[in-house]
Amino acid sequence: QVQLVESGGGLVQAGGSLRLSCASSGRTFSSSAMGWFRQAPGKEREFVAAISYSGTTFHATSVKGRFTISRDNAKNTVYLQMNSLKSEDTAVYYCAADRDDYRNYVPYLISEYEYWGQGTQVTVSS
């Protein structure tokens, strides 16, 4: 049973920073890509960033240059460093694990992820 547990969300002022963490268990962490998605009230869940099993990253245009995804395979944890936060970044952020192992590209579609965390709320006040 794969479990993903996010932490690090909270309330921050515009221009501030937060770092989200997602701890994984129940699966060989180092063999799968990991992703972050978010869902704002009344909107569909959207891709934020992903990192392949080998460390290649891909960020959505809306967060590129402000957010950085990284992973620590020794700790079975993926991170999302969020800087220069804007009010439009307010959402519930979800961590997800790829349904396949050793995928040779960075997945960014919701359908490519099988395991999801419970989400952590990020609220940016303007």
Buried (B, 14 or more C-beta within 10 A) or exposed (E): EEEBBBBBBEEBEBEBEBBBBBBBEEBEBBEBBBBBBBBBEEEEBBBBBBBBBEEEEBBBEBBEEBBBBBBEBEEBBBBBBBBEBBEEBBBBBBBBBBBBEEBEEBBBEBEBBEBBBEBBEBBBEE
